[in-house]
Amino acid sequence: MEDDAPLLVDVSNVFGDIDIATGDSLSVVATGVPGSTDVFDSFSLVGGDLTMVFAANQSGVGSIQLTATDTASATVAAFATVSVAAVNDAPFVSGSISNLAMTEDDPTLITAITAFDDVDIVTSADVLSLSVTTNTNPGLFSDVSFSGTDMNITLAPDANGDAILTVIATDIAGATSAGVTFTVSALGV
């Protein structure tokens, strides 16, 4: 699984050589298979133990080539392949939302919200939806809604005053971020 502890695999019995009985020996090296090592932060082969350290927030298939060479330079290869399953990471707060000032009867204000992020957007094509969890003055608005990362705020007719709003992000798996709080001020005319 993504973000798991290092995996230790005993590969000491992967290779054999009939000539070992007559004094031959094997040396084994581990190399990454090009294009399939993104899931590893590192790997090492010490004795017969292959240790794979998984990269944070990476998933997919990774392969390591094990190559055994005897004293006559004869070689044989085997592969250690692992499938690393993705683990959902919750969205997180990456910035703030500035306080907003509007004037009574202003048209709808559309503002982009960039205060949230999720590592799974890049690695797993995750999508965030935004919502308001706290509104201290619901009567100030006729609409507070989201279209993607754009927040649409429409004041109620002839409304003025302040409202404190808290917005959260939710990913497609249902994990939520902490809230970001800001103030909307509607000035009377």
Rosetta constraint file for C-alpha pairs under 8 A:
AtomPair CA 1 CA 59 HARMONIC 7.68 0.50
AtomPair CA 1 CA 84 HARMONIC 4.98 0.50
AtomPair CA 1 CA 85 HARMONIC 4.67 0.50
AtomPair CA 1 CA 86 HARMONIC 6.31 0.50
AtomPair CA 1 CA 87 HARMONIC 6.80 0.50
AtomPair CA 2 CA 54 HARMONIC 7.07 0.50
AtomPair CA 2 CA 55 HARMONIC 7.62 0.50
AtomPair CA 2 CA 56 HARMONIC 6.82 0.50
AtomPair CA 2 CA 57 HARMONIC 6.10 0.50
AtomPair CA 2 CA 58 HARMONIC 6.01 0.50
AtomPair CA 2 CA 59 HARMONIC 5.77 0.50
AtomPair CA 2 CA 84 HARMONIC 5.78 0.50
AtomPair CA 2 CA 85 HARMONIC 5.77 0.50
AtomPair CA 2 CA 86 HARMONIC 5.31 0.50
AtomPair CA 2 CA 87 HARMONIC 5.70 0.50
AtomPair CA 3 CA 54 HARMONIC 6.40 0.50
AtomPair CA 3 CA 55 HARMONIC 6.77 0.50
AtomPair CA 3 CA 56 HARMONIC 5.20 0.50
AtomPair CA 3 CA 57 HARMONIC 6.29 0.50
AtomPair CA 3 CA 58 HARMONIC 7.69 0.50
AtomPair CA 3 CA 87 HARMONIC 7.81 0.50
AtomPair CA 4 CA 54 HARMONIC 6.76 0.50
AtomPair CA 5 CA 53 HARMONIC 7.03 0.50
AtomPair CA 5 CA 54 HARMONIC 7.35 0.50
AtomPair CA 6 CA 51 HARMONIC 6.59 0.50
AtomPair CA 6 CA 52 HARMONIC 5.46 0.50
AtomPair CA 6 CA 53 HARMONIC 4.39 0.50
AtomPair CA 6 CA 54 HARMONIC 6.38 0.50
AtomPair CA 7 CA 51 HARMONIC 5.62 0.50
AtomPair CA 7 CA 52 HARMONIC 5.14 0.50
AtomPair CA 7 CA 53 HARMONIC 6.57 0.50
AtomPair CA 8 CA 49 HARMONIC 6.43 0.50
AtomPair CA 8 CA 50 HARMONIC 5.70 0.50
AtomPair CA 8 CA 51 HARMONIC 4.47 0.50
AtomPair CA 8 CA 52 HARMONIC 6.50 0.50
AtomPair CA 9 CA 49 HARMONIC 5.70 0.50
AtomPair CA 9 CA 50 HARMONIC 5.14 0.50
AtomPair CA 9 CA 51 HARMONIC 6.39 0.50
AtomPair CA 10 CA 48 HARMONIC 5.68 0.50
AtomPair CA 10 CA 49 HARMONIC 4.72 0.50
AtomPair CA 10 CA 50 HARMONIC 6.29 0.50
AtomPair CA 11 CA 48 HARMONIC 5.16 0.50
AtomPair CA 11 CA 49 HARMONIC 5.96 0.50
AtomPair CA 11 CA 50 HARMONIC 6.55 0.50
AtomPair CA 12 CA 47 HARMONIC 7.43 0.50
AtomPair CA 12 CA 48 HARMONIC 4.11 0.50
AtomPair CA 12 CA 49 HARMONIC 6.96 0.50
AtomPair CA 13 CA 48 HARMONIC 7.91 0.50
AtomPair CA 14 CA 78 HARMONIC 7.77 0.50
AtomPair CA 15 CA 68 HARMONIC 7.03 0.50
AtomPair CA 17 CA 24 HARMONIC 7.95 0.50
AtomPair CA 17 CA 25 HARMONIC 7.92 0.50
AtomPair CA 17 CA 26 HARMONIC 7.76 0.50
AtomPair CA 19 CA 23 HARMONIC 6.70 0.50
AtomPair CA 19 CA 24 HARMONIC 5.30 0.50
AtomPair CA 19 CA 25 HARMONIC 7.79 0.50
AtomPair CA 20 CA 24 HARMONIC 4.29 0.50
AtomPair CA 20 CA 25 HARMONIC 5.53 0.50
AtomPair CA 20 CA 26 HARMONIC 8.00 0.50
AtomPair CA 24 CA 70 HARMONIC 6.65 0.50
AtomPair CA 24 CA 71 HARMONIC 6.11 0.50
AtomPair CA 25 CA 70 HARMONIC 5.53 0.50
AtomPair CA 25 CA 71 HARMONIC 6.15 0.50
AtomPair CA 26 CA 68 HARMONIC 6.06 0.50
AtomPair CA 26 CA 69 HARMONIC 5.43 0.50
AtomPair CA 26 CA 70 HARMONIC 4.49 0.50
AtomPair CA 26 CA 71 HARMONIC 6.93 0.50
AtomPair CA 27 CA 68 HARMONIC 5.55 0.50
AtomPair CA 27 CA 69 HARMONIC 5.37 0.50
AtomPair CA 27 CA 70 HARMONIC 6.45 0.50
AtomPair CA 28 CA 66 HARMONIC 6.57 0.50
AtomPair CA 28 CA 67 HARMONIC 5.45 0.50
AtomPair CA 28 CA 68 HARMONIC 4.31 0.50
AtomPair CA 28 CA 69 HARMONIC 6.42 0.50
AtomPair CA 29 CA 45 HARMONIC 6.90 0.50
AtomPair CA 29 CA 66 HARMONIC 5.70 0.50
AtomPair CA 29 CA 67 HARMONIC 5.44 0.50
AtomPair CA 29 CA 68 HARMONIC 6.68 0.50
AtomPair CA 30 CA 44 HARMONIC 7.02 0.50
AtomPair CA 30 CA 45 HARMONIC 6.25 0.50
AtomPair CA 30 CA 64 HARMONIC 6.42 0.50
AtomPair CA 30 CA 65 HARMONIC 5.62 0.50
AtomPair CA 30 CA 66 HARMONIC 4.61 0.50
AtomPair CA 30 CA 67 HARMONIC 6.52 0.50
AtomPair CA 31 CA 64 HARMONIC 5.70 0.50
AtomPair CA 31 CA 65 HARMONIC 5.25 0.50
AtomPair CA 31 CA 66 HARMONIC 6.62 0.50
AtomPair CA 32 CA 36 HARMONIC 7.32 0.50
AtomPair CA 32 CA 37 HARMONIC 6.05 0.50
AtomPair CA 32 CA 63 HARMONIC 6.49 0.50
AtomPair CA 32 CA 64 HARMONIC 4.64 0.50
AtomPair CA 32 CA 65 HARMONIC 6.05 0.50
AtomPair CA 33 CA 37 HARMONIC 6.57 0.50
AtomPair CA 33 CA 62 HARMONIC 7.96 0.50
AtomPair CA 33 CA 63 HARMONIC 5.62 0.50
AtomPair CA 33 CA 64 HARMONIC 5.50 0.50
AtomPair CA 33 CA 65 HARMONIC 6.14 0.50
AtomPair CA 36 CA 61 HARMONIC 6.57 0.50
AtomPair CA 36 CA 62 HARMONIC 4.69 0.50
AtomPair CA 36 CA 63 HARMONIC 5.64 0.50
AtomPair CA 37 CA 62 HARMONIC 5.11 0.50
AtomPair CA 37 CA 63 HARMONIC 6.37 0.50
AtomPair CA 37 CA 64 HARMONIC 7.59 0.50
AtomPair CA 38 CA 55 HARMONIC 7.31 0.50
AtomPair CA 38 CA 58 HARMONIC 7.04 0.50
AtomPair CA 38 CA 62 HARMONIC 6.94 0.50
AtomPair CA 39 CA 54 HARMONIC 5.72 0.50
AtomPair CA 39 CA 55 HARMONIC 5.37 0.50
AtomPair CA 39 CA 58 HARMONIC 5.29 0.50
AtomPair CA 39 CA 59 HARMONIC 5.78 0.50
AtomPair CA 39 CA 60 HARMONIC 6.53 0.50
AtomPair CA 39 CA 61 HARMONIC 7.03 0.50
AtomPair CA 39 CA 62 HARMONIC 5.84 0.50
AtomPair CA 39 CA 84 HARMONIC 7.12 0.50
AtomPair CA 40 CA 52 HARMONIC 6.72 0.50
AtomPair CA 40 CA 53 HARMONIC 5.72 0.50
AtomPair CA 40 CA 54 HARMONIC 4.32 0.50
AtomPair CA 40 CA 55 HARMONIC 4.84 0.50
AtomPair CA 40 CA 62 HARMONIC 7.23 0.50
AtomPair CA 41 CA 52 HARMONIC 7.93 0.50
AtomPair CA 41 CA 53 HARMONIC 5.44 0.50
AtomPair CA 41 CA 54 HARMONIC 5.11 0.50
AtomPair CA 41 CA 55 HARMONIC 4.22 0.50
AtomPair CA 41 CA 56 HARMONIC 7.62 0.50
AtomPair CA 42 CA 52 HARMONIC 6.26 0.50
AtomPair CA 42 CA 53 HARMONIC 5.19 0.50
AtomPair CA 42 CA 54 HARMONIC 6.99 0.50
AtomPair CA 42 CA 55 HARMONIC 7.73 0.50
AtomPair CA 43 CA 50 HARMONIC 7.14 0.50
AtomPair CA 43 CA 51 HARMONIC 5.43 0.50
AtomPair CA 43 CA 52 HARMONIC 4.42 0.50
AtomPair CA 43 CA 53 HARMONIC 5.84 0.50
AtomPair CA 44 CA 50 HARMONIC 5.75 0.50
AtomPair CA 44 CA 51 HARMONIC 5.30 0.50
AtomPair CA 44 CA 52 HARMONIC 6.77 0.50
AtomPair CA 45 CA 49 HARMONIC 5.61 0.50
AtomPair CA 45 CA 50 HARMONIC 4.47 0.50
AtomPair CA 45 CA 51 HARMONIC 6.37 0.50
AtomPair CA 46 CA 50 HARMONIC 6.62 0.50
AtomPair CA 54 CA 58 HARMONIC 7.77 0.50
AtomPair CA 57 CA 86 HARMONIC 7.73 0.50
AtomPair CA 57 CA 87 HARMONIC 7.85 0.50
AtomPair CA 57 CA 119 HARMONIC 7.02 0.50
AtomPair CA 57 CA 120 HARMONIC 7.53 0.50
AtomPair CA 57 CA 123 HARMONIC 7.23 0.50
AtomPair CA 58 CA 84 HARMONIC 7.80 0.50
AtomPair CA 58 CA 86 HARMONIC 7.07 0.50
AtomPair CA 58 CA 123 HARMONIC 6.62 0.50
AtomPair CA 59 CA 83 HARMONIC 7.66 0.50
AtomPair CA 59 CA 84 HARMONIC 4.94 0.50
AtomPair CA 59 CA 85 HARMONIC 5.52 0.50
AtomPair CA 59 CA 86 HARMONIC 5.03 0.50
AtomPair CA 59 CA 123 HARMONIC 7.61 0.50
AtomPair CA 60 CA 83 HARMONIC 5.72 0.50
AtomPair CA 60 CA 84 HARMONIC 5.14 0.50
AtomPair CA 60 CA 85 HARMONIC 6.48 0.50
AtomPair CA 60 CA 86 HARMONIC 7.53 0.50
AtomPair CA 61 CA 81 HARMONIC 7.00 0.50
AtomPair CA 61 CA 82 HARMONIC 5.70 0.50
AtomPair CA 61 CA 83 HARMONIC 4.39 0.50
AtomPair CA 61 CA 84 HARMONIC 6.05 0.50
AtomPair CA 62 CA 81 HARMONIC 5.66 0.50
AtomPair CA 62 CA 82 HARMONIC 5.41 0.50
AtomPair CA 62 CA 83 HARMONIC 6.46 0.50
AtomPair CA 62 CA 84 HARMONIC 7.69 0.50
AtomPair CA 63 CA 79 HARMONIC 6.52 0.50
AtomPair CA 63 CA 80 HARMONIC 5.61 0.50
AtomPair CA 63 CA 81 HARMONIC 4.31 0.50
AtomPair CA 63 CA 82 HARMONIC 6.50 0.50
AtomPair CA 64 CA 79 HARMONIC 5.66 0.50
AtomPair CA 64 CA 80 HARMONIC 5.15 0.50
AtomPair CA 64 CA 81 HARMONIC 6.41 0.50
AtomPair CA 65 CA 77 HARMONIC 6.65 0.50
AtomPair CA 65 CA 78 HARMONIC 5.95 0.50
AtomPair CA 65 CA 79 HARMONIC 4.56 0.50
AtomPair CA 65 CA 80 HARMONIC 6.40 0.50
AtomPair CA 66 CA 77 HARMONIC 5.55 0.50
AtomPair CA 66 CA 78 HARMONIC 5.23 0.50
AtomPair CA 66 CA 79 HARMONIC 5.78 0.50
AtomPair CA 66 CA 80 HARMONIC 7.29 0.50
AtomPair CA 67 CA 75 HARMONIC 6.63 0.50
AtomPair CA 67 CA 76 HARMONIC 5.75 0.50
AtomPair CA 67 CA 77 HARMONIC 4.38 0.50
AtomPair CA 67 CA 78 HARMONIC 6.54 0.50
AtomPair CA 68 CA 75 HARMONIC 5.46 0.50
AtomPair CA 68 CA 76 HARMONIC 5.45 0.50
AtomPair CA 68 CA 77 HARMONIC 6.31 0.50
AtomPair CA 69 CA 73 HARMONIC 5.56 0.50
AtomPair CA 69 CA 74 HARMONIC 5.51 0.50
AtomPair CA 69 CA 75 HARMONIC 4.43 0.50
AtomPair CA 69 CA 76 HARMONIC 6.82 0.50
AtomPair CA 70 CA 74 HARMONIC 5.54 0.50
AtomPair CA 70 CA 75 HARMONIC 6.69 0.50
AtomPair CA 86 CA 124 HARMONIC 7.75 0.50
AtomPair CA 88 CA 120 HARMONIC 7.00 0.50
AtomPair CA 88 CA 173 HARMONIC 7.22 0.50
AtomPair CA 89 CA 118 HARMONIC 6.98 0.50
AtomPair CA 89 CA 119 HARMONIC 6.87 0.50
AtomPair CA 89 CA 120 HARMONIC 6.39 0.50
AtomPair CA 89 CA 175 HARMONIC 7.68 0.50
AtomPair CA 90 CA 118 HARMONIC 6.54 0.50
AtomPair CA 90 CA 170 HARMONIC 7.89 0.50
AtomPair CA 90 CA 171 HARMONIC 7.01 0.50
AtomPair CA 90 CA 175 HARMONIC 5.07 0.50
AtomPair CA 90 CA 176 HARMONIC 5.95 0.50
AtomPair CA 90 CA 177 HARMONIC 6.40 0.50
AtomPair CA 91 CA 116 HARMONIC 6.72 0.50
AtomPair CA 91 CA 117 HARMONIC 5.58 0.50
AtomPair CA 91 CA 118 HARMONIC 4.34 0.50
AtomPair CA 91 CA 119 HARMONIC 7.53 0.50
AtomPair CA 91 CA 128 HARMONIC 7.72 0.50
AtomPair CA 91 CA 169 HARMONIC 6.49 0.50
AtomPair CA 91 CA 170 HARMONIC 6.75 0.50
AtomPair CA 91 CA 171 HARMONIC 6.56 0.50
AtomPair CA 91 CA 175 HARMONIC 6.94 0.50
AtomPair CA 91 CA 176 HARMONIC 6.01 0.50
AtomPair CA 91 CA 177 HARMONIC 4.97 0.50
AtomPair CA 92 CA 116 HARMONIC 5.65 0.50
AtomPair CA 92 CA 117 HARMONIC 5.52 0.50
AtomPair CA 92 CA 118 HARMONIC 6.10 0.50
AtomPair CA 92 CA 169 HARMONIC 7.77 0.50
AtomPair CA 92 CA 176 HARMONIC 7.85 0.50
AtomPair CA 92 CA 177 HARMONIC 4.87 0.50
AtomPair CA 92 CA 178 HARMONIC 6.60 0.50
AtomPair CA 93 CA 115 HARMONIC 5.81 0.50
AtomPair CA 93 CA 116 HARMONIC 4.62 0.50
AtomPair CA 93 CA 117 HARMONIC 6.46 0.50
AtomPair CA 93 CA 177 HARMONIC 6.52 0.50
AtomPair CA 93 CA 178 HARMONIC 6.48 0.50
AtomPair CA 93 CA 179 HARMONIC 7.56 0.50
AtomPair CA 93 CA 180 HARMONIC 7.38 0.50
AtomPair CA 94 CA 114 HARMONIC 7.86 0.50
AtomPair CA 94 CA 115 HARMONIC 5.17 0.50
AtomPair CA 94 CA 116 HARMONIC 5.04 0.50
AtomPair CA 94 CA 117 HARMONIC 6.01 0.50
AtomPair CA 95 CA 114 HARMONIC 6.99 0.50
AtomPair CA 95 CA 115 HARMONIC 4.19 0.50
AtomPair CA 95 CA 116 HARMONIC 6.65 0.50
AtomPair CA 96 CA 114 HARMONIC 7.78 0.50
AtomPair CA 96 CA 115 HARMONIC 5.09 0.50
AtomPair CA 96 CA 180 HARMONIC 6.50 0.50
AtomPair CA 97 CA 113 HARMONIC 6.87 0.50
AtomPair CA 97 CA 114 HARMONIC 7.75 0.50
AtomPair CA 97 CA 115 HARMONIC 6.32 0.50
AtomPair CA 97 CA 180 HARMONIC 6.88 0.50
AtomPair CA 97 CA 181 HARMONIC 7.22 0.50
AtomPair CA 97 CA 182 HARMONIC 6.15 0.50
AtomPair CA 98 CA 182 HARMONIC 6.41 0.50
AtomPair CA 98 CA 183 HARMONIC 7.91 0.50
AtomPair CA 99 CA 182 HARMONIC 5.21 0.50
AtomPair CA 99 CA 183 HARMONIC 4.83 0.50
AtomPair CA 99 CA 184 HARMONIC 5.94 0.50
AtomPair CA 99 CA 185 HARMONIC 7.91 0.50
AtomPair CA 100 CA 182 HARMONIC 7.85 0.50
AtomPair CA 100 CA 183 HARMONIC 6.26 0.50
AtomPair CA 100 CA 184 HARMONIC 4.73 0.50
AtomPair CA 100 CA 185 HARMONIC 6.19 0.50
AtomPair CA 101 CA 184 HARMONIC 5.84 0.50
AtomPair CA 101 CA 185 HARMONIC 4.74 0.50
AtomPair CA 101 CA 186 HARMONIC 6.01 0.50
AtomPair CA 101 CA 187 HARMONIC 7.44 0.50
AtomPair CA 102 CA 106 HARMONIC 6.60 0.50
AtomPair CA 102 CA 184 HARMONIC 7.43 0.50
AtomPair CA 102 CA 185 HARMONIC 6.01 0.50
AtomPair CA 102 CA 186 HARMONIC 4.70 0.50
AtomPair CA 102 CA 187 HARMONIC 6.19 0.50
AtomPair CA 103 CA 160 HARMONIC 7.67 0.50
AtomPair CA 103 CA 186 HARMONIC 5.08 0.50
AtomPair CA 103 CA 187 HARMONIC 4.61 0.50
AtomPair CA 103 CA 188 HARMONIC 6.20 0.50
AtomPair CA 103 CA 189 HARMONIC 6.98 0.50
AtomPair CA 104 CA 155 HARMONIC 7.12 0.50
AtomPair CA 104 CA 157 HARMONIC 7.49 0.50
AtomPair CA 104 CA 158 HARMONIC 5.81 0.50
AtomPair CA 104 CA 159 HARMONIC 5.86 0.50
AtomPair CA 104 CA 160 HARMONIC 5.72 0.50
AtomPair CA 104 CA 186 HARMONIC 5.65 0.50
AtomPair CA 104 CA 187 HARMONIC 5.58 0.50
AtomPair CA 104 CA 188 HARMONIC 5.10 0.50
AtomPair CA 104 CA 189 HARMONIC 6.12 0.50
AtomPair CA 105 CA 155 HARMONIC 6.58 0.50
AtomPair CA 105 CA 156 HARMONIC 7.49 0.50
AtomPair CA 105 CA 157 HARMONIC 5.92 0.50
AtomPair CA 105 CA 158 HARMONIC 5.98 0.50
AtomPair CA 105 CA 159 HARMONIC 7.39 0.50
AtomPair CA 106 CA 154 HARMONIC 7.78 0.50
AtomPair CA 106 CA 155 HARMONIC 7.17 0.50
AtomPair CA 107 CA 154 HARMONIC 6.64 0.50
AtomPair CA 107 CA 155 HARMONIC 7.82 0.50
AtomPair CA 108 CA 152 HARMONIC 6.42 0.50
AtomPair CA 108 CA 153 HARMONIC 5.45 0.50
AtomPair CA 108 CA 154 HARMONIC 4.47 0.50
AtomPair CA 108 CA 155 HARMONIC 7.26 0.50
AtomPair CA 109 CA 151 HARMONIC 7.91 0.50
AtomPair CA 109 CA 152 HARMONIC 5.73 0.50
AtomPair CA 109 CA 153 HARMONIC 5.10 0.50
AtomPair CA 109 CA 154 HARMONIC 6.46 0.50
AtomPair CA 110 CA 150 HARMONIC 6.19 0.50
AtomPair CA 110 CA 151 HARMONIC 5.54 0.50
AtomPair CA 110 CA 152 HARMONIC 4.61 0.50
AtomPair CA 110 CA 153 HARMONIC 6.44 0.50
AtomPair CA 111 CA 150 HARMONIC 5.46 0.50
AtomPair CA 111 CA 151 HARMONIC 5.33 0.50
AtomPair CA 111 CA 152 HARMONIC 6.77 0.50
AtomPair CA 112 CA 149 HARMONIC 5.66 0.50
AtomPair CA 112 CA 150 HARMONIC 4.37 0.50
AtomPair CA 112 CA 151 HARMONIC 6.18 0.50
AtomPair CA 113 CA 149 HARMONIC 5.33 0.50
AtomPair CA 113 CA 150 HARMONIC 5.99 0.50
AtomPair CA 113 CA 151 HARMONIC 6.74 0.50
AtomPair CA 114 CA 149 HARMONIC 7.13 0.50
AtomPair CA 115 CA 180 HARMONIC 7.65 0.50
AtomPair CA 116 CA 169 HARMONIC 6.66 0.50
AtomPair CA 116 CA 177 HARMONIC 7.83 0.50
AtomPair CA 117 CA 121 HARMONIC 7.85 0.50
AtomPair CA 118 CA 126 HARMONIC 7.68 0.50
AtomPair CA 118 CA 128 HARMONIC 8.00 0.50
AtomPair CA 119 CA 123 HARMONIC 6.65 0.50
AtomPair CA 120 CA 124 HARMONIC 4.85 0.50
AtomPair CA 120 CA 125 HARMONIC 6.25 0.50
AtomPair CA 120 CA 126 HARMONIC 5.26 0.50
AtomPair CA 121 CA 125 HARMONIC 4.61 0.50
AtomPair CA 121 CA 126 HARMONIC 4.22 0.50
AtomPair CA 121 CA 127 HARMONIC 6.22 0.50
AtomPair CA 122 CA 126 HARMONIC 7.37 0.50
AtomPair CA 126 CA 171 HARMONIC 6.58 0.50
AtomPair CA 126 CA 172 HARMONIC 6.41 0.50
AtomPair CA 127 CA 171 HARMONIC 5.71 0.50
AtomPair CA 127 CA 172 HARMONIC 5.99 0.50
AtomPair CA 128 CA 148 HARMONIC 7.93 0.50
AtomPair CA 128 CA 169 HARMONIC 5.97 0.50
AtomPair CA 128 CA 170 HARMONIC 5.44 0.50
AtomPair CA 128 CA 171 HARMONIC 4.57 0.50
AtomPair CA 128 CA 172 HARMONIC 6.71 0.50
AtomPair CA 129 CA 148 HARMONIC 6.61 0.50
AtomPair CA 129 CA 149 HARMONIC 7.50 0.50
AtomPair CA 129 CA 169 HARMONIC 5.60 0.50
AtomPair CA 129 CA 170 HARMONIC 5.31 0.50
AtomPair CA 129 CA 171 HARMONIC 6.43 0.50
AtomPair CA 129 CA 172 HARMONIC 8.00 0.50
AtomPair CA 130 CA 146 HARMONIC 6.58 0.50
AtomPair CA 130 CA 148 HARMONIC 7.56 0.50
AtomPair CA 130 CA 149 HARMONIC 7.02 0.50
AtomPair CA 130 CA 167 HARMONIC 6.69 0.50
AtomPair CA 130 CA 168 HARMONIC 5.73 0.50
AtomPair CA 130 CA 169 HARMONIC 4.60 0.50
AtomPair CA 130 CA 170 HARMONIC 6.37 0.50
AtomPair CA 131 CA 145 HARMONIC 7.50 0.50
AtomPair CA 131 CA 146 HARMONIC 7.17 0.50
AtomPair CA 131 CA 167 HARMONIC 5.51 0.50
AtomPair CA 131 CA 168 HARMONIC 5.65 0.50
AtomPair CA 131 CA 169 HARMONIC 6.65 0.50
AtomPair CA 132 CA 144 HARMONIC 7.97 0.50
AtomPair CA 132 CA 165 HARMONIC 6.66 0.50
AtomPair CA 132 CA 166 HARMONIC 5.60 0.50
AtomPair CA 132 CA 167 HARMONIC 4.45 0.50
AtomPair CA 132 CA 168 HARMONIC 6.51 0.50
AtomPair CA 133 CA 165 HARMONIC 7.49 0.50
AtomPair CA 133 CA 166 HARMONIC 5.60 0.50
AtomPair CA 133 CA 167 HARMONIC 5.94 0.50
AtomPair CA 133 CA 168 HARMONIC 6.94 0.50
AtomPair CA 134 CA 164 HARMONIC 7.40 0.50
AtomPair CA 134 CA 165 HARMONIC 5.31 0.50
AtomPair CA 134 CA 166 HARMONIC 4.93 0.50
AtomPair CA 134 CA 167 HARMONIC 7.39 0.50
AtomPair CA 135 CA 163 HARMONIC 6.39 0.50
AtomPair CA 135 CA 164 HARMONIC 5.75 0.50
AtomPair CA 135 CA 165 HARMONIC 4.68 0.50
AtomPair CA 135 CA 166 HARMONIC 6.83 0.50
AtomPair CA 136 CA 163 HARMONIC 5.28 0.50
AtomPair CA 136 CA 164 HARMONIC 5.37 0.50
AtomPair CA 136 CA 165 HARMONIC 6.77 0.50
AtomPair CA 137 CA 141 HARMONIC 7.99 0.50
AtomPair CA 137 CA 162 HARMONIC 7.07 0.50
AtomPair CA 137 CA 163 HARMONIC 4.90 0.50
AtomPair CA 137 CA 164 HARMONIC 7.27 0.50
AtomPair CA 138 CA 163 HARMONIC 7.62 0.50
AtomPair CA 139 CA 156 HARMONIC 6.95 0.50
AtomPair CA 139 CA 159 HARMONIC 7.71 0.50
AtomPair CA 140 CA 155 HARMONIC 5.83 0.50
AtomPair CA 140 CA 156 HARMONIC 5.56 0.50
AtomPair CA 140 CA 159 HARMONIC 5.48 0.50
AtomPair CA 140 CA 160 HARMONIC 6.46 0.50
AtomPair CA 140 CA 161 HARMONIC 7.06 0.50
AtomPair CA 140 CA 162 HARMONIC 7.66 0.50
AtomPair CA 140 CA 163 HARMONIC 7.24 0.50
AtomPair CA 140 CA 186 HARMONIC 7.93 0.50
AtomPair CA 141 CA 153 HARMONIC 7.19 0.50
AtomPair CA 141 CA 154 HARMONIC 5.75 0.50
AtomPair CA 141 CA 155 HARMONIC 4.16 0.50
AtomPair CA 141 CA 156 HARMONIC 4.56 0.50
AtomPair CA 141 CA 159 HARMONIC 7.65 0.50
AtomPair CA 142 CA 154 HARMONIC 5.63 0.50
AtomPair CA 142 CA 155 HARMONIC 5.44 0.50
AtomPair CA 142 CA 156 HARMONIC 4.50 0.50
AtomPair CA 142 CA 157 HARMONIC 7.86 0.50
AtomPair CA 143 CA 152 HARMONIC 7.30 0.50
AtomPair CA 143 CA 153 HARMONIC 5.78 0.50
AtomPair CA 143 CA 154 HARMONIC 4.99 0.50
AtomPair CA 143 CA 155 HARMONIC 6.91 0.50
AtomPair CA 143 CA 156 HARMONIC 7.78 0.50
AtomPair CA 144 CA 151 HARMONIC 7.07 0.50
AtomPair CA 144 CA 152 HARMONIC 5.63 0.50
AtomPair CA 144 CA 153 HARMONIC 4.71 0.50
AtomPair CA 144 CA 154 HARMONIC 6.49 0.50
AtomPair CA 145 CA 151 HARMONIC 5.82 0.50
AtomPair CA 145 CA 152 HARMONIC 5.23 0.50
AtomPair CA 145 CA 153 HARMONIC 6.81 0.50
AtomPair CA 146 CA 150 HARMONIC 5.56 0.50
AtomPair CA 146 CA 151 HARMONIC 4.54 0.50
AtomPair CA 146 CA 152 HARMONIC 5.88 0.50
AtomPair CA 147 CA 151 HARMONIC 6.53 0.50
AtomPair CA 147 CA 152 HARMONIC 7.57 0.50
AtomPair CA 155 CA 159 HARMONIC 6.52 0.50
AtomPair CA 155 CA 186 HARMONIC 7.86 0.50
AtomPair CA 158 CA 188 HARMONIC 7.70 0.50
AtomPair CA 159 CA 186 HARMONIC 7.21 0.50
AtomPair CA 159 CA 188 HARMONIC 7.39 0.50
AtomPair CA 160 CA 185 HARMONIC 7.44 0.50
AtomPair CA 160 CA 186 HARMONIC 4.60 0.50
AtomPair CA 160 CA 187 HARMONIC 5.40 0.50
AtomPair CA 160 CA 188 HARMONIC 5.30 0.50
AtomPair CA 161 CA 185 HARMONIC 5.82 0.50
AtomPair CA 161 CA 186 HARMONIC 5.15 0.50
AtomPair CA 161 CA 187 HARMONIC 6.41 0.50
AtomPair CA 161 CA 188 HARMONIC 7.70 0.50
AtomPair CA 162 CA 183 HARMONIC 6.77 0.50
AtomPair CA 162 CA 184 HARMONIC 5.65 0.50
AtomPair CA 162 CA 185 HARMONIC 4.40 0.50
AtomPair CA 162 CA 186 HARMONIC 6.17 0.50
AtomPair CA 163 CA 183 HARMONIC 5.68 0.50
AtomPair CA 163 CA 184 HARMONIC 5.31 0.50
AtomPair CA 163 CA 185 HARMONIC 6.57 0.50
AtomPair CA 164 CA 181 HARMONIC 6.83 0.50
AtomPair CA 164 CA 182 HARMONIC 5.75 0.50
AtomPair CA 164 CA 183 HARMONIC 4.46 0.50
AtomPair CA 164 CA 184 HARMONIC 6.38 0.50
AtomPair CA 165 CA 181 HARMONIC 5.58 0.50
AtomPair CA 165 CA 182 HARMONIC 5.60 0.50
AtomPair CA 165 CA 183 HARMONIC 6.15 0.50
AtomPair CA 165 CA 184 HARMONIC 7.45 0.50
AtomPair CA 166 CA 179 HARMONIC 5.72 0.50
AtomPair CA 166 CA 180 HARMONIC 5.32 0.50
AtomPair CA 166 CA 181 HARMONIC 4.23 0.50
AtomPair CA 166 CA 182 HARMONIC 6.58 0.50
AtomPair CA 167 CA 179 HARMONIC 5.34 0.50
AtomPair CA 167 CA 180 HARMONIC 5.33 0.50
AtomPair CA 167 CA 181 HARMONIC 6.50 0.50
AtomPair CA 168 CA 176 HARMONIC 6.77 0.50
AtomPair CA 168 CA 177 HARMONIC 5.71 0.50
AtomPair CA 168 CA 178 HARMONIC 6.18 0.50
AtomPair CA 168 CA 179 HARMONIC 4.69 0.50
AtomPair CA 168 CA 180 HARMONIC 6.56 0.50
AtomPair CA 169 CA 176 HARMONIC 5.60 0.50
AtomPair CA 169 CA 177 HARMONIC 5.36 0.50
AtomPair CA 169 CA 178 HARMONIC 7.80 0.50
AtomPair CA 169 CA 179 HARMONIC 7.79 0.50
AtomPair CA 170 CA 174 HARMONIC 5.73 0.50
AtomPair CA 170 CA 175 HARMONIC 5.52 0.50
AtomPair CA 170 CA 176 HARMONIC 4.36 0.50
AtomPair CA 170 CA 177 HARMONIC 6.54 0.50
AtomPair CA 171 CA 175 HARMONIC 5.52 0.50
AtomPair CA 171 CA 176 HARMONIC 6.56 0.50
